[in-house]
Amino acid sequence: MDERELLEAVAAAVKEGSEDISESLCGRGLEVGLEPLEIIMDGLSKGMHEAGELFASGDFFLPELLISAAAMEAGISVLAPSMKHTATGEKETVVIGVVEGDVHEIGKNLVRVMLEADGYRVIDLGYDVEPERFLEQIRSSSATVLALSTMMTTTLPNMRRTVELAHDMEPRPVVILGGAPMSAELATEMGADGFGSNAAEAPELLRCLLGTVPWHVP
């Protein structure tokens, strides 16, 4: 099995909801020299995207989608330690979570892994998080970054409200947004400092916003 076939097999394992196979194939990918990010983006994420399309078309039901998500998480658990070995030291603290009313956290979990691998301390509040809880955690942890996610248009008002409250904080955290209904334009209109179209962009986006490197809009 070559590298491309291995990545296709990882995607298939996620789509079919096989945690054991996902774990095994991700481990094999590391052994043959594939980068963890490549396995995530071209294997795990691809398989989860395919499962999501099947769910949207009615060919998958919620239990099957959740099984696929568990297989993806199993693969990430294998890859995450290798990614953390690339970190060059702990950076700022990031508070991350899915806004109130939304329970979709796969994308948020990917962003957390990417940021932790880049050396950030990440406090993950999970899903269905009220605006006030985000602010309380920022104050108690002295976090400098707030990362918000949603996959639903119906929860965009809650995201907007959270951004507004963050703007009133002193000092104000850097705010980044992501999720299927979001765009760079909408994030700017909400008052956010940045937007990421996928999890892989998150570390570079933060490095830009925190003044380390220039950000190149895709």
Secondary structure, 3 states (H helix, E strand, C coil): CCHHHHHHHHHHHHHHCCHHHHHHHHHHHHHCCCCHHHHHHHHHHHHHHHHHHHHHHCCCCHHHHHHHHHHHHHHHHHHHHHHHCCCCCCCCEEEEEEECCCCCCHHHHHHHHHHHHCCCEEEECCCCECHHHHHHHHHHHCCCEEEEECCCHHHHHHHHHHHHHHHCCCCCCEEEEECCCCCHHHHHHHCCCEECCCHHHHHHHHHHHCCCCCCCCC
